[in-house]
Structures are given as C-alpha cells and as structure tokens.
Amino acid sequence: MRCLRCRGMMVEERVFTMEGGIAMARCVCCGDLIDPVVIRNRSVPCSAEARGGRHYRLGIA
C-alpha cells in the first residue's frame, strides 16, 4: 500500500487500548496514520461552518 500524502510505503500496525485493538496503517516516510475513523472522516464532505476559523470565512485559506 502507498501513502496518499507522499507515495511512501505504508506498514500495518496494531494499537491496543482499553477498549480493544485498532488496526492502523502508518507511512514509514512521513508518518501519516490511517485508521477506519480517519477514512470515514475524510470521505464525508465538511461544511464551511464545521471547518471553523476566520480564515475560511475570509477566503484566505
């Protein structure tokens, strides 16, 4: 699997928490982490109000 940010190599990691284990993918080059929550959040379009911050309202960013 290739990283969407830098096209580097992704490795699978398992993180164990009190609630259970989470399967993640981490880029060995840039450190980007991908898990099911990140994938779900990136697939849902965000409204301008949800992004917040005055830079979005001013059209700077």
N, C-alpha and C positions, 0 to 999 in steps of 0.2 A: 504494500500500500504506500502511496506517495502523499506527502503533506500538501494541503491546499494552499498554504502560505508560501512555502519556499521550494516545494517539489522534492524535499529531502525524504529520507527513509523513516517510516513510522514503525514503532515496535509496540507490541501489545503488553500492557501492564495490568495487574490486578491490585486494586486498593481495597483493603479490608477496614471497615468501620464498625461501630457498634450495631448498626442496622444491617450489616451484611457486606458482601463483596461487590465491587463495581469493576467492570471490565472497561479499560480505557486504552486509547492509542496515543502515544507520545512521539513527537518528532525528535530524532536524535540531533538534528541540526539547530532548529530554532526553539525547541521546547514546547511547541503548541500541543495542547491536550484536547482530545476529542473523546467525549463520552455520550451516552444516549440523551442526556439533558441538553448538552451543547448542540447536538444535531437537531433536536426538536426546536430549541430556541432560535437557531439560525434559519430554520425552514419557515417560521412564522413571520410575516412582514410586520414591522414595527411602525406605529403611528408617530407623527411628529411630536405629539404631546408626551408619548411614552419615552422618547429619546431624551426629552428634557434639556435643560441648559439653555442659556440665552443665545448661544452661538447658532443653534439650529433655527431659532425664531428670527434671528437677524440675517440668516442665509450665509453666514461666514464659513461654517464647516461643511 
